[in-house]
Amino acid sequence: FFIMLCCDIRYYVIFTTLLISFVLCDITCNSVPSTPGDRRTNQDELNVITYNAEWLFLANEEDPSSCPSAGCPYPTLLDALEHVMAVANELKTINADIINLVEVEGCEVLQTLVDYIGSDYGYEYYLIEGDDTYTGQNVAVLTKVDPVQPLQRTDSRAEYPVSNTTCTGYIEQDDYGVSKNYFAKYNVTGTVINMFAVHFLAYPDDMDRCYKREAQATVMAEYMKEEVKLGEHVIVLGDMNDFDSTLVDINDDQPISNVLEILSTPFASFRFGGNPLLNVGTTVDIQDERFTSWYDRNDDCDFTKNELSAIDHMLIDHYLATNFLSVAKYVHNYLPTCTTAISDHYPILSTFAIPDNKEE
């Protein structure tokens, strides 16, 4: 195997980089500097994306998925490394300030990703491990603005069916939690932003999972109420695996659950003028651009329009939306085919004009 890699200098460099990353990278990566840094090249803007990078895994044998291996989207180490490099190039092209990443293995792959991006971009990475014992996936952040405290997460659970469910059919009462989530707090030139990242249970049309996803949304809504202080701001982002009734996506998809409604209305009426959180996708004018996911239903490695949908979202508070949001867009830098797609998802990018409110 090693001889095969050495025959190609590119693979030799990849393999060597991976070994160095694994040796140097600590198993945890949630320590923040005592003085948080701000390495944005434009201090007047904050660019935030959420991106499901699709199985950003390398070689952690402790992961329950055992990826890369046969049956994984990227079955060999070389396939997985090439995927990490492709994701790195995509992120370099976008060059956002804060990047929420979904479907991440752990700190080692984040170190490799940052190595491929390059130190000139100023990214640090943070991850607090979740408890998805089925896939081993986590949510993580690459950022040029360091959090003011280590990432946190909630292990709370909520009973389902929830009181305001829109799911139908009988299900036995139980409880459910959010295996993949984190909470990060940033101070961006005096503006405090609370960021809640999630990866909810898959399949938006599955009724059993409908109830469980509503419980997940309820957990996060309660978490937001506990953590967000008056005068601070909120961004909720990630792969919700559900549709939003306020967002007319490329195929007019409508939810069977109340997930996005629950997530967008966590606060009392006196917070944010009584307004719900806004899905930034609703500000994108062209309907055919409103998609974040390609689900190849017939496994033919090519897409038809009905295989596209918006199940990743970014929700922001009313004050951010009306005072700071400059533009939001779905980033479609690659075609949804097996030979061209970097991921089966696409990033959502929001640009905010953040004033300098730092105390001198």
C-alpha positions in Angstrom: 0.0 0.0 0.0 2.8 2.4 0.9 4.7 1.5 -2.2 1.6 2.3 -4.3 1.4 5.7 -2.7 5.0 6.5 -3.2 4.6 5.8 -6.9 2.6 9.0 -7.1 4.2 12.0 -5.5 0.7 13.5 -4.9 -0.4 10.5 -2.9 2.9 10.4 -1.0 2.4 14.0 0.1 -1.2 13.3 1.1 -0.2 10.2 3.1 2.7 12.0 4.8 0.4 15.0 5.7 -2.2 12.7 7.1 0.3 10.9 9.3 1.7 14.2 10.6 -1.8 15.5 11.3 -2.7 12.4 13.3 0.5 12.6 15.3 0.2 16.3 16.1 -3.5 16.6 16.6 -4.9 16.2 20.1 -8.0 13.9 20.4 -10.0 17.0 21.6 -10.2 20.4 19.9 -12.4 22.5 22.1 -9.8 24.7 23.9 -10.3 28.4 23.1 -7.5 31.1 23.5 -7.7 33.3 26.6 -7.9 36.2 24.2 -10.1 35.3 21.3 -8.7 36.2 17.9 -10.4 37.9 15.0 -8.6 37.0 11.7 -11.2 38.3 9.3 -9.7 40.1 6.3 -12.6 42.5 6.2 -13.5 43.7 9.7 -16.7 45.3 8.4 -18.3 42.0 7.3 -19.0 38.6 8.8 -19.6 35.8 6.3 -21.2 32.7 7.8 -21.9 29.4 6.0 -23.4 26.0 6.9 -22.3 23.1 4.9 -23.0 19.3 5.1 -19.7 18.1 3.7 -20.9 14.5 3.4 -19.0 12.0 5.4 -15.8 14.0 6.2 -14.1 10.9 7.6 -10.6 9.5 7.3 -9.4 6.6 9.4 -10.7 6.6 13.0 -11.2 2.9 13.8 -13.2 3.7 16.9 -16.0 5.3 14.8 -19.0 3.0 14.6 -19.3 3.6 10.9 -15.6 2.4 10.3 -15.4 4.8 7.3 -13.6 4.8 5.0 -14.4 1.2 4.1 -16.5 -0.8 1.7 -20.0 0.5 1.7 -19.0 4.1 2.7 -19.5 7.0 0.2 -15.7 7.2 0.1 -14.6 3.6 0.5 -10.8 3.9 0.6 -8.4 6.2 2.3 -7.3 7.7 -1.0 -11.0 8.4 -1.8 -11.5 9.9 1.6 -8.4 12.1 1.3 -9.4 13.3 -2.2 -12.8 14.2 -0.8 -11.2 16.2 2.1 -9.1 18.1 -0.5 -12.2 18.8 -2.6 -14.0 20.2 0.4 -10.9 22.3 1.3 -10.9 23.8 -2.2 -14.6 24.5 -2.0 -14.1 26.3 1.3 -11.2 28.3 0.0 -13.4 29.5 -2.9 -16.1 30.6 -0.5 -13.6 32.0 2.1 -16.2 32.5 4.8 -15.4 33.7 8.3 -17.4 31.1 10.2 -18.0 27.7 8.7 -20.4 25.3 10.3 -19.6 21.7 9.1 -21.9 18.8 9.3 -21.0 15.1 9.1 -17.5 15.4 10.6 -15.6 12.5 12.0 -13.4 14.3 14.5 -10.5 16.6 15.3 -8.0 14.7 13.1 -9.9 15.2 9.9 -10.4 18.9 10.8 -6.6 19.3 11.2 -6.1 17.7 7.8 -8.8 19.9 6.3 -7.2 23.1 7.7 -3.8 21.9 6.4 -5.2 21.6 2.9 -6.8 25.0 3.1 -3.6 26.6 4.3 -2.6 28.8 7.2 -3.0 32.0 5.2 -6.8 31.7 5.5 -6.6 32.0 9.3 -8.9 29.2 10.3 -9.0 27.5 13.7 -11.3 24.5 14.3 -13.4 23.5 17.2 -15.5 20.4 18.0 -17.3 19.1 21.0 -18.0 15.4 20.5 -21.6 14.3 20.2 -23.1 10.9 21.0 -24.2 9.5 17.7 -23.3 5.9 18.3 -24.7 4.8 14.9 -22.7 6.9 12.5 -20.0 8.6 14.6 -20.8 11.9 12.9 -20.4 15.3 14.6 -21.0 18.9 13.9 -17.9 21.2 14.0 -16.8 24.7 13.2 -13.9 26.3 11.2 -13.6 29.9 12.1 -11.5 33.1 11.7 -13.3 34.5 14.8 -12.6 32.5 18.0 -15.4 31.7 20.3 -15.3 33.4 23.7 -15.8 30.1 25.5 -15.4 26.4 24.7 -18.2 24.9 22.6 -21.0 23.5 24.6 -23.8 21.1 23.8 -27.1 19.9 25.3 -27.8 16.3 26.2 -31.4 17.1 27.1 -34.3 15.1 25.8 -37.9 16.1 25.0 -41.0 13.9 25.1 -42.9 13.2 21.9 -45.4 13.7 20.5 -44.9 17.4 21.4 -47.9 19.5 22.2 -47.9 21.4 18.9 -47.1 18.4 16.6 -48.3 18.4 13.0 -47.2 14.8 12.5 -50.1 12.3 12.1 -50.7 8.7 13.0 -50.3 6.8 16.2 -46.9 6.6 18.0 -46.1 5.5 21.5 -45.0 8.3 23.8 -41.2 8.4 24.4 -38.4 10.9 24.4 -35.6 11.9 22.1 -32.5 14.1 22.1 -30.1 15.7 19.7 -27.0 13.6 19.3 -25.3 16.1 17.0 -25.3 19.7 18.2 -23.2 22.5 19.6 -23.5 26.0 21.0 -20.8 28.6 20.3 -20.8 32.2 21.5 -18.9 34.9 19.5 -18.1 38.5 20.2 -17.8 40.1 16.8 -16.4 43.7 17.4 -18.9 44.1 20.3 -21.8 42.2 18.8 -22.5 39.0 20.7 -23.8 36.2 18.5 -25.0 32.8 19.8 -24.7 30.1 17.2 -26.6 26.8 17.6 -25.6 24.1 15.2 -27.6 20.9 14.6 -27.9 17.8 12.5 -31.3 16.3 12.9 -32.7 12.9 12.2 -33.0 12.1 8.4 -35.9 11.6 6.1 -38.3 14.5 6.1 -41.2 12.3 4.8 -40.9 9.6 7.4 -43.7 9.8 9.9 -42.0 8.0 12.8 -39.0 10.3 12.4 -41.3 13.3 12.1 -42.3 13.0 15.8 -38.6 12.5 16.9 -37.4 15.5 14.9 -40.0 17.7 16.5 -38.7 16.5 19.9 -35.2 17.5 18.7 -36.4 20.9 17.7 -38.0 21.3 21.1 -34.8 20.5 22.9 -32.9 23.1 20.9 -35.6 25.7 21.4 -35.4 25.2 25.2 -31.6 25.4 25.0 -31.8 28.7 23.1 -34.1 30.1 25.8 -31.6 29.1 28.5 -28.4 30.5 26.8 -29.3 33.7 24.9 -29.2 36.8 27.0 -31.0 40.1 26.4 -29.2 42.2 23.8 -27.5 39.2 22.2 -28.2 37.6 18.8 -29.0 34.2 17.5 -28.1 32.1 14.5 -29.4 28.5 14.2 -27.9 26.5 11.4 -27.2 23.1 10.1 -28.9 20.1 8.4 -32.4 20.0 9.8 -33.4 17.2 7.4 -36.8 19.0 7.0 -38.6 21.5 4.9 -39.7 24.9 6.1 -43.3 26.1 5.4 -42.0 29.7 5.2 -39.6 28.8 2.4 -40.8 28.0 -1.1 -37.9 25.8 -2.3 -37.1 24.6 -5.8 -39.9 21.9 -5.7 -42.4 23.6 -3.4 -41.7 21.0 -0.7 -43.8 21.3 2.4 -43.1 19.8 5.8 -45.2 17.2 7.5 -43.6 18.2 10.8 -43.6 21.4 12.9 -39.8 21.4 13.2 -38.9 24.7 11.7 -41.8 26.4 13.4 -40.6 25.2 16.7 -37.0 26.2 16.0 -38.0 29.7 14.8 -40.2 30.6 17.8 -38.2 29.8 21.0 -38.4 33.2 22.7 -41.1 35.1 24.6 -43.0 37.8 22.8 -40.8 40.6 24.2 -37.7 39.2 22.6 -36.7 40.5 19.1 -40.0 42.4 18.9 -42.0 39.3 19.1 -40.8 38.2 15.6 -39.8 34.6 14.8 -36.3 33.8 13.6 -36.0 34.3 9.8 -34.9 31.6 7.4 -32.3 33.5 5.3 -33.3 31.4 2.3 -36.6 33.3 2.1 -34.5 36.4 1.0 -33.2 34.6 -2.1 -35.3 35.9 -5.0 -35.0 33.1 -7.5 -36.9 30.0 -6.5 -34.8 27.6 -8.7 -31.8 28.6 -6.6 -33.4 27.5 -3.3 -32.0 24.0 -2.8 -29.3 22.6 -0.5 -29.6 18.8 -1.1 -29.4 16.3 -3.9 -31.0 13.0 -3.2 -30.3 10.6 -6.1 -33.5 8.6 -5.7 -32.9 6.2 -8.6 -29.1 5.9 -8.1 -28.3 6.9 -11.7 -25.6 9.4 -10.7 -27.4 12.2 -12.6 -30.0 14.6 -11.3 -33.5 15.6 -12.2 -35.0 18.7 -10.7 -37.3 16.7 -8.4 -34.3 15.3 -6.6 -33.3 18.7 -5.2 -34.7 20.3 -2.0 -33.8 22.6 0.8 -33.3 20.7 4.0 -30.4 22.7 5.4 -31.2 26.0 6.9 -29.9 29.1 8.6 -32.3 31.0 10.9 -31.4 34.4 12.3 -33.1 36.8 14.8 -35.2 39.7 13.6 -32.6 42.3 14.5 -29.8 40.6 12.6 -32.2 40.2 9.7 -33.3 43.8 9.5 -30.2 45.6 10.5 -27.1 43.5 9.7 -28.0 41.0 6.9 -26.5 42.2 3.6 -27.1 39.2 1.4 -27.9 35.5 1.6 -27.4 32.9 -1.1 -27.3 29.2 -1.8 -23.8 28.4 -3.2 -23.9 26.0 -6.1 -20.3 25.7 -7.3 -20.7 22.1 -8.6 -23.2 20.1 -10.6 -25.2 17.4 -8.7 -23.7 14.3 -10.5 -21.5 11.5 -9.1 -18.5 12.7 -11.1 -18.8 16.5 -10.3 -20.4 16.7 -6.8 -18.1 17.4 -3.9 -21.0 16.6 -1.5 -24.7 15.7 -1.8 -25.4 19.0 -0.1 -24.6 22.7 -0.9 -23.6 25.6 1.4 -25.8 28.4 2.5 -23.9 31.7 2.9 -25.0 34.8 4.8 -23.1 38.1 4.8 -23.6 40.5 7.7 -22.5 44.1 8.0 -21.4 44.1 11.6 -20.6 47.6 13.1 -17.7 48.1 15.5 -19.3 48.3 18.9 -16.1 47.4 20.8 -15.5 49.3 24.0 -12.3 51.3 23.9 
